[in-house]
Amino acid sequence: MPLYAPHVYSDPTLIASLEALLGQLPEQARVMLVLKGGSRVAGTVTTQPALQHFADHNEQPGVNATVRLEDLLRSCQQHVVWLDSVLQVLHLPAAEP
């Protein structure tokens, strides 16, 4: 049974742009994601994302990924963002003890 994603990519150029985003999201990085729709999501990357194989609603195969962020203000809240919706990754300073 395939996993489904709203959008999948098979073009090498688009996959390379997703891979470039992956490299900016190491585990435990504090980031603000600027999304293509203009909104922003801030948090700590819980696990470095990786490209996965999915199918779209037309059963077309391709890749995409999700990034899971732990909210900076409420650690019990998680954000899950599709990687292809990310326009920019802004790195935030480390938390002070």
QUIURJO-V273881 format. One record per pair of residues at least 24 apart in sequence whose C-alpha atoms are under 6 Angstrom apart, sorted by sequence separation. I is the first residue (numbers start at 1). J is the second residue. D is the distance in Angstrom with one decimal. If there is no record, write none. Layout:
i->(I	I)
j->(J	J)
d->(D	D)
This chain:
i->(45	44	43	44	43	43	43	5	7	36	4	6	35	36	3	4	5	35	36	4	10	35	9	34	8	9	34	8	33	8	33	32	31	31	31	30)
j->(69	69	69	70	70	71	72	54	56	85	54	56	85	86	54	55	56	86	87	56	62	87	62	87	62	63	88	63	88	64	89	90	90	91	92	92)
d->(4.6	5.1	5.0	5.0	5.1	4.5	4.8	5.9	5.8	5.6	5.1	5.8	5.6	5.9	4.9	4.9	5.3	4.5	5.1	5.6	5.0	5.1	4.7	5.6	4.7	5.1	5.1	5.1	6.0	5.6	4.9	5.1	5.5	4.5	5.2	5.3)
